[in-house]
Amino acid sequence: MHLRTYVHVMSYEYEEIYLNTILKPIRACESYKPNLGHKKRNGYSLMEFKELYGNDPFYHWLGLDDSLMYAAHRAAGGMTSIYRQIGIGFENLFRLILQDTLDLSDEQVRWSYNVRRVDNEMRKLSLDGRIPVDEISDKNAKDRICSWLNDVTDLLEINPAVASSIKGVVFEVRQGYKSKDSKRQNADIANAAAAYTSAYLPCALILSTQIDEDIYFRYRAEKWMLLTGRTDSTTPLVSTYAFMKNVIGYDLASFLQRNSDTLRAEIGQILQALLKP
């Protein structure tokens, strides 16, 4: 693949917007409270936990109404929440980058489709980002993306008739993918089928290197393009960061390196808060 490196230069103002886009959902984790298996929307405070568990004879006899048990619940649920909110923050950031580098609107970088449920009601499903090639006005950017698409369809051995009809890419953005949840996997495979039906190539953009090997090969078999957060590869057919830099035109890895101290400090503060009763 012969793509020249193109890096879109962003101002300090953009940098601040991008950083806050990531941090806003993550900061919400600091106030996380566990619901303890109940349907209490805002979760239980420590005092409410002690009342709930202390008034349960069995839990009280075993000492499960201890403040440390509350801290364990809060840490466990908060950890899941951190991963989820990181994913949300980067989904939002990815769409912003597509808009800014490719001069697309918010509507243009979104993609959804409707499916009919078993109760005959329509349900709207969406992926995290879209690149509609024909709507990109910058010729160099369009050429880079078209070249990448051609290489991807060759790599995935897409039928030439299908490959020639592809009009863009739709993305699922994840911080990592280690879950063996078959329901989630089946939904993603259905999303890929819907994408191809709409003449879009589906691409999973993984920001870390954390992806289960079985999932990786299953998705590739279902004609998903998969990029992971490898920094030891300069090919946009392998690395999320090489793809962002050489195809999209924004050096996401450098942005994260520049702001690593801020990001680490924010996450550290949240973890400290979650680990306290």
BASEVEX-573988 format. One record per residue (C-alpha): residue number from 0; x negated, y negated, z. Coordinates in steps of 0.001 Angstrom, whole numbers, m for minus. Example, Ala and Ser with C-alpha at 12.3 -4.5 7.8 and 13.67 -1.06 7.14 Angstrom:
0 m12300 4500 7800
1 m13670 1060 7140
// end
This chain:
0 0 0 0
1 m1517 m3312 m1000
2 141 m6158 868
3 m1721 m9339 1615
4 m1534 m10454 5217
5 932 m13315 5621
6 1443 m14921 9007
7 4173 m17484 9452
8 2842 m20251 11691
9 5257 m21174 14444
10 5175 m24354 16508
11 4939 m24456 20294
12 8678 m25167 20384
13 9386 m21863 18622
14 7024 m20067 21002
15 8970 m21311 24012
16 12294 m20344 22430
17 10985 m16865 21630
18 9620 m16343 25137
19 12853 m17473 26782
20 14841 m15210 24455
21 12994 m12232 25940
22 13016 m13414 29542
23 16640 m14516 29873
24 18209 m11019 29955
25 15293 m9567 31950
26 15679 m12147 34739
27 19218 m10920 35338
28 17731 m7670 36685
29 16432 m9406 39821
30 19953 m9706 41213
31 20889 m6117 40341
32 22940 m4302 42973
33 23789 m576 42744
34 27420 513 42426
35 26657 3822 44197
36 28878 5858 41912
37 31909 3633 42452
38 33612 1168 40135
39 32550 m1936 42039
40 31698 m4293 39191
41 29103 m6432 40961
42 27579 m3584 42947
43 27038 m3274 46699
44 24950 m5531 48893
45 22830 m3990 51656
46 25475 m4808 54294
47 28232 m3311 52134
48 26102 m212 51572
49 25561 235 55306
50 29284 m75 55918
51 30177 2344 53106
52 27597 4989 53989
53 27667 4377 57750
54 31407 5054 57835
55 30922 8331 55979
56 30291 10939 58705
57 28283 13280 56498
58 26009 10564 55090
59 25580 9081 58575
60 24665 12445 60117
61 21961 12935 57485
62 20639 9385 57772
63 21556 8438 54219
64 22809 5070 55464
65 19169 4029 55945
66 18110 760 54305
67 15385 2632 52423
68 18054 4733 50690
69 19650 1516 49495
70 16252 320 48240
71 15837 3637 46371
72 19255 3247 44692
73 18496 m355 43800
74 15077 508 42404
75 16390 3435 40342
76 19274 1502 38822
77 17180 m1626 38477
78 14500 254 36538
79 17104 1431 34036
80 18441 m2113 33866
81 14958 m3518 33153
82 14472 m1181 30198
83 17948 m2029 28903
84 17473 m5784 29246
85 14041 m5651 27609
86 15739 m3955 24662
87 18428 m6641 24508
88 15865 m9440 24719
89 13822 m8049 21853
90 16898 m7364 19704
91 17742 m11053 20021
92 14132 m12066 19365
93 13904 m9858 16280
94 16951 m11511 14702
95 15529 m14962 15480
96 12233 m14058 13806
97 14059 m12790 10710
98 15988 m16049 10515
99 12930 m18241 10966
100 10475 m16403 8728
101 12856 m15397 5937
102 15110 m18481 6089
103 18245 m16445 6744
104 21327 m17334 8764
105 22488 m15585 11932
106 25278 m13976 9928
107 22856 m12728 7267
108 20629 m10927 9778
109 23543 m9063 11388
110 25147 m5866 10100
111 28195 m3910 11233
112 30711 m1457 9862
113 34096 m72 10875
114 34993 3521 11682
115 38387 5032 12425
116 38636 6706 15819
117 40596 9873 16561
118 43472 7739 17864
119 43565 6057 14428
120 42272 2748 15815
121 39394 1016 14053
122 36118 598 15929
123 33370 m1831 14943
124 29793 m529 15167
125 26682 m2587 14624
126 22917 m2294 14328
127 20410 m4802 15654
128 19220 m6559 12511
129 19428 m6752 8741
130 17354 m7951 5808
131 19487 m8520 2682
132 16757 m8699 50
133 18675 m10649 m2584
134 19455 m13410 m89
135 15768 m14196 580
136 14841 m17358 m1289
137 11065 m17184 m800
138 9616 m15116 m3656
139 6502 m14006 m1761
140 8561 m12774 1174
141 10984 m10980 m1116
142 8110 m9319 m2988
143 6526 m8111 255
144 9771 m6556 1456
145 10552 m4975 m1919
146 7048 m3477 m2052
147 7481 m2073 1462
148 10890 m647 564
149 9446 1102 m2475
150 6736 2692 m345
151 9263 3753 2280
152 11597 5433 m205
153 8593 7343 m1577
154 7492 8321 1924
155 10971 9524 2921
156 11445 11224 m463
157 14703 9376 m1071
158 16507 10418 m4233
159 15434 7936 m6969
160 19070 7144 m7834
161 19741 6246 m4190
162 16445 4379 m3874
163 17196 2189 m6874
164 20498 1073 m5336
165 19066 2 m1961
166 19655 m3704 m1375
167 17976 m4179 1987
168 17132 m2809 5424
169 19105 m2471 8644
170 17299 m2083 11953
171 17781 m442 15299
172 15398 m2169 17742
173 14278 m194 20803
174 11683 m749 23514
175 11067 3007 23484
176 12974 6226 22818
177 12451 9114 25221
178 16063 10014 25948
179 17280 13452 24874
180 20867 12183 24848
181 22414 14107 21943
182 25382 11709 21814
183 23011 8787 21206
184 21084 10726 18577
185 24256 11766 16756
186 25459 8163 16769
187 22163 7023 15238
188 22383 9684 12543
189 25931 8549 11763
190 24620 4967 11577
191 21998 6074 9048
192 24654 7715 6886
193 26779 4554 7027
194 23742 2429 6146
195 22925 4486 3063
196 26588 4394 2040
197 26340 587 2153
198 23043 667 197
199 20816 m215 3162
200 17788 1699 4359
201 17906 2391 8129
202 14757 1626 10122
203 14136 2243 13820
204 11762 m415 15129
205 10170 925 18327
206 8143 m1657 20260
207 6179 807 22385
208 4476 4087 21564
209 6990 5860 23811
210 9086 8118 21603
211 9839 11791 22045
212 8210 13871 19300
213 11327 15980 18677
214 13416 12826 18234
215 10820 11373 15871
216 10915 14354 13544
217 14701 14736 13728
218 15214 11108 12697
219 12703 11374 9900
220 14543 14455 8630
221 17723 12348 8587
222 15934 9727 6432
223 15417 7142 9137
224 12279 5056 8697
225 10471 4988 12043
226 7921 2411 13154
227 6278 2552 16580
228 4258 124 18666
229 845 1382 17615
230 m1926 m1184 17450
231 m4529 1249 16086
232 m2908 1245 12650
233 m2781 m1565 10114
234 m206 68 7860
235 3385 m1232 7976
236 4522 2302 7227
237 3397 3330 10726
238 3087 335 13039
239 5848 m2009 14152
240 3273 m4765 14648
241 1653 m4265 11242
242 5131 m4395 9703
243 5996 m7607 11531
244 2715 m9262 10567
245 2191 m8069 6983
246 5778 m7700 5743
247 7968 m10022 7817
248 5240 m12623 8246
249 5124 m13067 12016
250 2334 m11759 14251
251 4431 m10373 17102
252 1494 m8584 18734
253 m443 m11851 19041
254 2620 m13582 20473
255 2942 m10881 23153
256 m780 m11010 23931
257 m685 m14799 24309
258 2244 m14594 26693
259 1286 m11400 28500
260 422 m13137 31780
261 3839 m14801 31916
262 5685 m11610 30987
263 3746 m9502 33496
264 4332 m12040 36260
265 8089 m12104 35592
266 8378 m8304 35541
267 6215 m8049 38666
268 8449 m10486 40522
269 11552 m8523 39551
270 10008 m5214 40602
271 9032 m6682 43975
272 12601 m7869 44492
273 14114 m4528 43466
274 11854 m2522 45774
275 12940 m4439 48852
276 16078 m3350 50753
// end
